[in-house]
């Protein structure tokens, strides 16, 4: 779980998901109110982890899976990847560019 770099308080999974879903660069800590940013390493990890459902495509082509089979594999992977994002979220006091 992410920890605020100003007040050292841990964010809950639900609070982290709310902040992630807003898709804003700036996140205010709900404990101290200070502005927090997602770290560069966290952005990289989250973007790579979100590609997890795409690994179904080679299996779909190789084993000639039906659309229903693909969805039965893809939807749980998508939910898993999405629900793991708060565990990958790391906070920083400074806005770090991705590149």
Secondary structure, 3 states (H helix, E strand, C coil): CCECCCCCCECCHHHHHHHHHCCCCEEECCCCCCEEEECHHHHHHHHHHCCHHHHHHHHHHHHCCCHHHHHHHHHHHHHHHHHCHHHHCCEECCCCCCC
